Amino acid sequence: MNYCSTRDRQVGRTAAQAILQGLSAEGGLFVPEEFPALPPLDELSRLSYTERALHVLGPFLTDFPADQLRACVRDAYAPERFGGLDNPAPLAPLSGERWLLELWHGPTCAFKDMALQLLPRLMTAAAGIAGDGREIVILTATSGDTGKAALEGFRDVPGVRLLVFYPRDGVSPMQKRQMVTQEGGNLSVCAIDGNFDHAQSAVKSIFSDPALAARLEQAGMRFSSANSINWGRLAPQIVYYVSAYCDLLAQGRIRPGQAVNVCVPTGNFGNLLAAFYAKKMGLPIGRLICASNRNRVLTDFLRTGVYDRNRDFFTTLSPSMDILISSNLERLLWDLSGGEPVKDWYGQLAAEGRFQADDSVRARLAAEFYGGFCSDEDTCAAIRDTFREEGYLCDPHTAVALKVCRDYREETGDAAPVVIASTASPHKFVNSVLSALGQPLPADEYDGLRALEALSGQAAPAPLKALEGKPVRFDSAIPREGIRDQVLRALGL
């Protein structure tokens, strides 16, 4: 299996090379040259999550020795890393043939763990397969969850240094505390005065700076990424959609071959793209439901074919979705368009802040996707109603998906079974959840954690409780224009 760039089909990389590099030199994203077919789902349904992961990932990672890949996957999804669960991504049933795919049982209590427990192991293996001995410097922009998951996954990994940038006022207090107290000797965390898009754009420009790349090479270093722009971060996300379908089969909840809709709260589009890729591989998925918050750039694109980031940016109750430049949409457009228009479209996006997809792409979008969005008020209502009616406590991102899923069903009459991605523990967003439930907000976030435990009868995840009293290690904040200089300082260059 080889990979090319979304902006230059002639760029060729192996899987190990693509994972090490992260982003192509001209700014494109690596995509596989073909998509393998899934093994028979009735066979996969009898396997464990780890075994399913090997069947899904193996054809994408053909230059990784089978024994090495097996060791990476087994270690990444060991029960002790996911709350003692043999299945790290269990399904929670709701009424109306809805299932919440709980992706937050890992060490940082968010769905990013499902990939970022595996990516450091893949990257270490890739360095042995295709590396040149240089130290790997991982630059990561985060809207809240990727940063902590990357910090935890790459903590003290030999030969790797990790630099994380996050919007100072764009993450929840618990997300911030997770990052600024992170242990590890190879890490750096810095806040910026700006939003996630500012951080992501700066990081991507650093990746494509040839002078800076040459400077790093002289110092024995190379850049890579832990965001979902890295194929090694995105590919593991395909697995949990396949596994969810297999679980429904094994439990007798659906018939073999029965189509299931998938609804995903998304900002950077990687989590929904992974479901699209699973469908390309043969998973019986019907409609792909894209759930946005007030920053509804994806919803508008799916409805009109016009991608326009020239709009107001809103800070919402679902901060991990507060994004106006959705990187992984580029991979989808490569697939739907045949690849050739993508470079021009993204040139227009960089120069003018907008582009318009052609009619053929718009038709395919309409056939595959539904886009909806949710206000903060409706987010709170979804948290409250789901708790009262189902006895299930959800976070503000999952709540967006629940609301948009309901809108889709009411608008279309499509009552097909649906898997809804539940992307974070509600205890990571204590103030938002307590407020949605009409409860007073304690001054201290850990008093709030205890109040939420008492109200819901559900214990907060141990990794969040363990943060109380931990010393702050990283308290620096910089203007968004200073990210490049901060990288150079952190690397001693």
N, C-alpha and C positions, 0 to 999 in steps of 0.2 A: 504494500500500500504506500503510495507516494502522495505528496501534497503540493498544491500550487497556491499562488497568491490570488486573492480576489481582484487585484489591480494589475496583475501580470501573469498570464497563464504560463509563460515560459519559465518562471521561477519554479524549480523543482527541489523538494526536500523529502527526506525520509521522516518517519514519525519522530524519531529521536532528535533529528535536526530541527524539526518544526517546534517541538516542545522546548528545546534549549533556546531557540531564537525568540519565540514568543510572538513577535510581530515581524512581518516582512519588511525589508529595508525601505521600500517605497511607500509604506504605510498600510499595505493590504493585510488581510487576515488569511491565515492558512486554512485551506479546505481540502478534504480528501478528494482524490480524483474519481472515486466511485464509492458507492455505499453498499456494503455487503448485505445479503438477506439474512434475517434472523433464523436460527434453528427452529424446528417445530415447537410451537408454544406449549403444547401438551407435555412435551419432554422438559422444557424449561420450568414448567410449573411444579415439577417434582424436585427441583433443585433448590439449594440454599441461595441466599442473596450473593454470596461470594462466588459461587459457581456460575450463577447467571451473569455476573459481571465479567467473568473470564470469557464466556461465550460471546458477549456483546463487544468487549474491548479488544479481544485477541485479533480479529481481522483488521482492526485499525492500527495495531501496534505490532506489525509483522517483523520488525527488526529487533524486538525485545525477545530474548530467549524465554521459552515457555515457563521454565522453572522460576526464572527471575520475576516474570510478570505475576505468576501465581503467588510468590512470596510477597510482592508489593500489595496485591489486592487483599490477601488474607490479613496482613498486618494492618492495613488501613481500616478494614471493617471488622476488626476484632471486637467482640462484645464489650470488653472493658472500655473501649473508646466511645461506645454508644449506649451508656446507661445500663449495661448488662444485657442488652437485647441481641438475640441471634439475628433478628431482622432489623437492620438499622433504619429502615423506612417503612414502618407499619401503616396500615390503613385504619382509620377510625370512622365507623359508619354514622351517617346522619339519615334523617328521614328523606323519602323521595328518591331513593336510589342515588344518593350522593355519598361519596367517600372522601374524607380528608386524608391526603397522603402526607403523613407527618415526617418532615425532613429535618427536624430540629433536635434530635436526641443526641447529637454529637457534643464535643467538648466546648463549643462556643454557642450552642443552642440556636443555630440558624442553619438554613439549607446549604450554605457554602461549605460546611464541614463534609458534606457528601462527596465533594470533589477535592477539597483542600486537605483532607487526610491522605488522599491518594497522590495528588500532584507532587509533593516533595519527594515521595518515593520514586515516582516516574522520572522526575528530573534528575535525581541522583543516579538512577540507572541509565538515563540518557547521556549523562556526562561520561559514564564509562564506555558507552557504545560509540558516541559521536563527538565527545568533547575533546578539547585540545589542552586540558590542564589549567585553563584560566578559571579564576574565581567567578562564580555566577552572582551578579548583582540584580536582585529582583526589585523592580519599581512597581508599586501598587497604589492606585487611587481607589478610595473606598467611599461608598455612601453609607457605611455603617457596619455591615456584616463581613464583607470580604476581608477587610483589614484585620480584624481579630482572628478570623479563621486562618488567614495566611500567617499571621504572627504565631499562632499556636502550631500550625503545621510545619513551619520552617524553623522553629525555635532550635537553635544550636545544631542545625544540620551542617555537617562539615562542608567547606567549600562554597557556602552560600551566604550572602549578605542580603538583608531585606530592609527596604525603606518604604514606609507607608505614609500617605498623605490623606487627610480627611477634612471635610468642611467643619470649621470650628462650631458653627451654630446649626449644623445640619444633621446631627446624629442624636440619638436619645442619650440621657444621662448614663444609662447602663452600658450602652454601646461604647461611649467614650471611656467609661471606667475600665471596661475590658481591655481597651487598647493602651491607655496610659499607665496601667499597672503591669503590663505584660513582662514576664521574665524572659531572659535569654540574652546571651552576649553578642549575638550577631544581628541585632535589630535596632531600628530607629523609627520613631513615630513623630509626626509633625502635623499640627493643625494649620489650615490656611484660611485666610479671610476671603472666602468665596464659596462656591457650591461644588458639587461633585463634577459637573461638566468642566469647570475650570481646571480642577486637578487632573481629570482624565485627559483633557486636551494637552495639558503641559507634559504629562507623562508620555503620550503618544508622539509628541514633537521631539522629545528627548530620544526616543527609540529611533527616529528617522533622521537624526543629526549625524552625518558622516564624520564630521570633525570630532565630535564627542566620542563616537565609537572608536575612532583611531586613538584618541587619548586614553580610553579605557584599555585598548589592546596593548598599548605601550606599558600600562600599569599591570598587565596580566589579569584583566577583568573583562567580563562581557555582560551586557544587559539581557534580562528576560523579564517575564511578567507572570503574575499570579491571578490577574483578572481573567475573565472568560474570553478575552481576546486570544488567550493561549489555548490551543487545541487540547492540551493535556488537562486543562481545567474544564473545558466544555464536554469532552467525550464522556467522562464518568456520569454526567447528568442524564445522559440517554438511558443509563442502566435503570434508574429508579422508576421510570415510566414503564419499561418492559417488566420490571419486577412487580409493579402494582397490578398490571394486567394479569400476570401469572398468578398472583395471590387471589385475585377475584375468581379466576378459573379454578384454582385449587379449592377454594371455599364454596364452589358451586353457586356463586352470586351472578355469574354471567355464563352464557353458552359459548362453546368454542366458535371463534370467528365473529362473535357479536361485537359491533362497534361501540366504543365508549368515547364520549367527549372528554376533553381535558381543559381545565380552566386554571390559568396561572396568573398571579399578580406579578407584574414585571415592569422594570424600568430600562434595563440594559439589554433586554430581549433574549439573553442567553438561556434562561430557564425554559422559556416557551420554544425557542429554537430547538432545544434538545428533544422536546416532544415531537416537533415537526420531523426531525431526523429519525426518531423512532418509527414514525409513520412511514417514512421513506423506506425503512428497512423491513416493513411488512407488519408492524403492529397495527391491529384494527382500531384506529382512532378515527372518529368522525370529525366533528368540528373542533378547531383549536380556538379557545376563547381567551382573548388577551384582555386582562383587567388592569386598567391604569387608575391612578389617583388624579388629583386636579391638574397635574402636569401631563396632559392627555395627548402628547405629541404622537404616540403610537396609535391611539384610538383614531385620531384624525387622519393619520396616514392610511390606516386600514380601510377607512370609510371613503377617502377621497383620492388616494394615490399621490397626494402632495405631502412631502416631508418638509416641515417648516419649523425651524428652531427659533425664528425671530418672534418671540412671544415672551410674556412675563413668566418668570420662574417663581414657583410657590414652595414654601416650606410647609410640609403637611404632617399629619399624624403618622404617616407611613414613610419615614425618611429614606429608607433604602430604595424607594421608587422615585425619589425626587431627582429626575434625570430628564434632560432634553435632547441629549445626543446618545442614541441607543446603538452602541457599537456593533452588536451582533446582528442588527438588521442588515448589515452589509453582506453577511454570509447568506441570509435568506434571499436577498435580491440577486446575488450571484447565481443561486440555484434556479430562481424563477425566470431570470432573464437570459440564461445561457452565458452570462458572465461579461459579455463585451461592453454593455452600457455602464457598468458599475464605476469604473474609473472616472468617466465623465460626470456621472451623478454626484460622486463624492467630491470631485473638483468644484462643482457648483455649490455643494453644501459648504465647503470651506470658504469659497469666495463670496457667496451671496446669502448663505444661511438657509437655503431651500433647494429642492429639486422636485421634479414631477416624474413619476414612473410612467411608462408607456401603457397603452390600453391592454396589451396582452398580459402584462404583469398585474395590472389592476383586476383583470378577470380572474386570474389565478388566486390572488389575494382574497377576492370575494368568495371563491369556491372553498377555500381552506379555512379562513379565519373569520372571527367575529371580534370586533373591538368595542369595549365599553369602558366607562370611567365612573368614579365614585368620589363624592365630596367628603370632607371630614365629618360633616353631620351624618351622612349616610354610613360612613365607616363606624361611627359610634353606635348608631342604631343597629348595625349588623352584629357588633360585639354583644350588645345588650340582648338583642332578640335571640341570637344563637345560644347564649347562656341560659336565658329564661325558658326557651322552647325545647332545647336539645340537651341542656345540662353540660354544654361544651364551652370551654373558655378559649377564645382565640385571640391572636395578636392583631394589630391594625393593618397588616399587609394581607393576612389571610381573610380578614373581614372585607377588604376591597374585593377579593375574588368571590366571596360568598354573595355580595351584593350584585356584582356584574353577572354572575352565573344565574341569579334569580331574574335579572332583567332579560338575559338572553332567552331563558325559558318562556317568560311571559310574552316576549316580542315574537318569538318564532313558533311557539308551541312544541318545540323539540324537547321531549321528556326522556331522552335516552339516558342511560346511566352516565354519571359524570365523576371523574376523579379531579379533585380540587387540590392544588398544591398548597400545603400549609407550611409556610416558609420560616417561621420563627416562633420561639416560645413566647407566650403572652407575658411572661415574667421579665422579658427584656424591655418591655414598654409599660412599666408599672403605672406611671401617671396617666397615660392615655387610657389604659384599660380600666383603672379605678374611676376615672372621670366618666367614661362611657357607661359604667354601671351605677353612676350617681353617688359615688362615695367621696368623702373629703380626702384631700391630698395631704399626707403627712409631710413635714418639712424634710425629713431624711428619707432617701430612696429605699433604704433597707427597712425602715419602719413601714414604708409602702409595700415592700415585698412581703413582709409578715402580714400586713393587712389583707393583701390579695390572697395569701395562703388561707387565712382564716375565713375569708368570704367564700372562696371557691371550694375549700376542702382539698385542694391539690397542692402538694409540696412543690416549692420552687426547685428548679434543677440545682444540683449540688455545685456545679461550676460557678453559678451566679452567687450563691450564698458564700462561697469561699472568697469572693472579692472584698467582702466587708473588712475594713481595716488594713487592706494591702496598701503599701506606700506607692505614691505616684512616682513613676520613673521618667515620664516624658511630658513636659509642660510647655514646650516651645510652640510658638505660632508665628507665621510669616505672611506677608502679602502674597497673593497668588502669583504675582510676577517673579517671586523669588525662589520658585521651586527648583529651577535649574541650578542656581547658586547653592541652594541647600544640599542638593545631591552631591555637588562637587566638594562641599565642606565635609559632608558625612563620609565621603570616600577618601578624604585626605588629598584631594587633587586640586 
